[in-house]
Amino acid sequence: MHPEDTEYMRRALKLARQGLGRTSPNPAVGAVIVRDGRVVGEGYHQQAGTPHAEVHALRAAGEAARGATLYVTLEPCCHYGRTPPCTEAIITAGIRRVVAAMADPNPKVAGGGFQALRRAGIEVETGLLEDEARRLNEAFIKYITTGQPWVTLKMALTLDGKIATRTGASRWITGPAARQKAHELRDTHDAILVGIGTVLADDPELTTRLPEGKGRDAIRIILDSHLRIPLTARVLNQTSQAPTLVATTAAAPVEARQQLAARGIEVLVLPAEDGRVAWQSLLAELARRQITSILVEGGAGVNATALAAGVVDKVVAFIAPKIFGGIAAPGPVGGLGVASPEEAWQVERIQVEPCGVDIMLSGYLAKEGKELVHRLD
């Protein structure tokens, strides 16, 4: 590796992040082409079924790509999918050297991309900033290796662990900076999920609101086992292009299903577990729809069932320097809870980031095993 390689790979990773939430079921990928110490082309994968990052960068570089180095965050594909192989475009363009952050274990690629490049006489180096590349695509890693969406559990709480006061008031626990960060999370997830309790208490819109109108709305998912959601709920009356799905059980009244269907709202009737929508059945259905990442913004009940079902991958907690107090004031996780400290859900690889006057703490639920990343076509 050359000393400047890290700088250009970081640039490629930054480009790739622009595709987060927009490339499903593919991962986000960025590419930078450098010749004689100057960036001559760059690009990122913008949407599944459209040209990959490498192709965007090669088009931008034109003839300047000949003899240049390509930095890419994932092994270039070598098979025909919805787009032609990137390896062919790289070889034809005359790229001299390829630096990739990580290999693609997709059976259709599985190192074949690197082999094709090396057979063409192109120098290939791998593994630069691989950890960062894997974190970038953590949602896709789980989706491809397990067939289930990535689940991020997001919560906003006070210093004493409350998500509302004893009267149920919760607006606003955190300040503007933390709330914007929460909207950035919505922008990079395929779907947002809440329970009917949150809808009845807060009547949220569940849209993405970022400065200057930027950001994309995620698919909205409501857990409502008995279809208590009112037709006047704001989440059902959006002009957003993103749909709203209501997940329920066979216990829900048929008339309520029909009323929602008449409003253009899709109702998913799924198996129940302890009277609630079964998480595993829900995730299997969402994965079938190629929904690869879900941001859970539920209340204490939904959070408790998600943790108990073992489906949570990551926790993001916004902690405000406030104290609500009160035995009746709810915390972020309901249910019975664990009986002893040894049974606690362990969060590891903690990161702490200031958000205005608040703190964002994020970490991963302790799980065994390693996962790999594929790029689908």
PyMOL commands that set and color helices and strands:
alter all, ss='L'
color gray80, all
select helices_A, chain A and resi 5-17+53-65+86-93+112-119+130-136+138-146+176-188+196-202+211-213+234-236+254-262+279-288+300-309+341-343
alter helices_A, ss='H'
color red, helices_A
select strands_A, chain A and resi 30-35+38-44+69-72+97-100+123-126+150-158+191-195+219-223+244-248+266-269+272-273+276-277+293-296+314-320+347-355+358-365
alter strands_A, ss='S'
color yellow, strands_A
deselect
rebuild
show_as cartoon
